[in-house]
């Protein structure tokens, strides 16, 4: 006959194996999920565009964010982290990415966004190469699951051109 500690260990091992199998099944099912994200972003106002004392360009924007992220949610989704970047090229770098805004979506009920947002973070360029520059908005999202690996994706959105002269 086995002792009570051996029986407890056997029961705990069985429970751990079943839990790992359930987590693996949840991750495998989410691998076949193909979300259909729809989003738009439009600049409504350039609040301020100036050169800082250190010589860097700095821009603050107001923009409309419209996004339907419901398709990112499944029964295994814990939350979605969404953020908007501005991407542009300059003579120093082929790709510059600057985060302008971010948001955590806790559940499917809050996943349809219709917002007018002032940029949470300014668009700052290391140098003075933003005047007249074309900038593209890109929406990024990270889906955090209850069980399984975090997934991420991105969607290029609209482009806008910054003014040729500084504003205040």
ABEGO torsion letter per residue (X at the ends): XBBAAAAAAAAAAAAAAAAAAAAAAAAAAAAABBBBBBBBBBBABBABBBBBAAGBBBBBBBBBBBBBAAAABBAABABBBBBBBBBBBBAABABBBBBABBBBBABAAAABBBBBBBBABBBBBBEBAABGBBBBBBBBBBBBBABEBBBBBBBBBBBBBBBABBBX
